[in-house]
Amino acid sequence: MLVNKLINHLQRRRELNQWLKEKRQDRYLANQLSEHIQNDIGLHHQANERPLTWKTVKEERREQASVGKERAGPGSA
């Protein structure tokens, strides 16, 4: 059971690393394109992206929990 958990974790890391590699390649290509082509494609009209990182499930849950707390209204008196 512990071995399966480890294998699943490693597989998930590989998938995330592959995704990150593809995103880095996309950004590199976008940086290499001429200004004219970027304007034609509409790259300048995209929202700024956050730095490419990925988080563990615990970090995502913690972040989602903190966002949920911020959205909550004031406590009843």
Secondary structure, DSSP 8 states (H G I E B T S, - for coil): -HHHHHHHHHHHHHHHHHHHHHHHHHHHHHHHS-HHHHHHHTGGGS----------HHHHHHHHHHHHHHHS-----
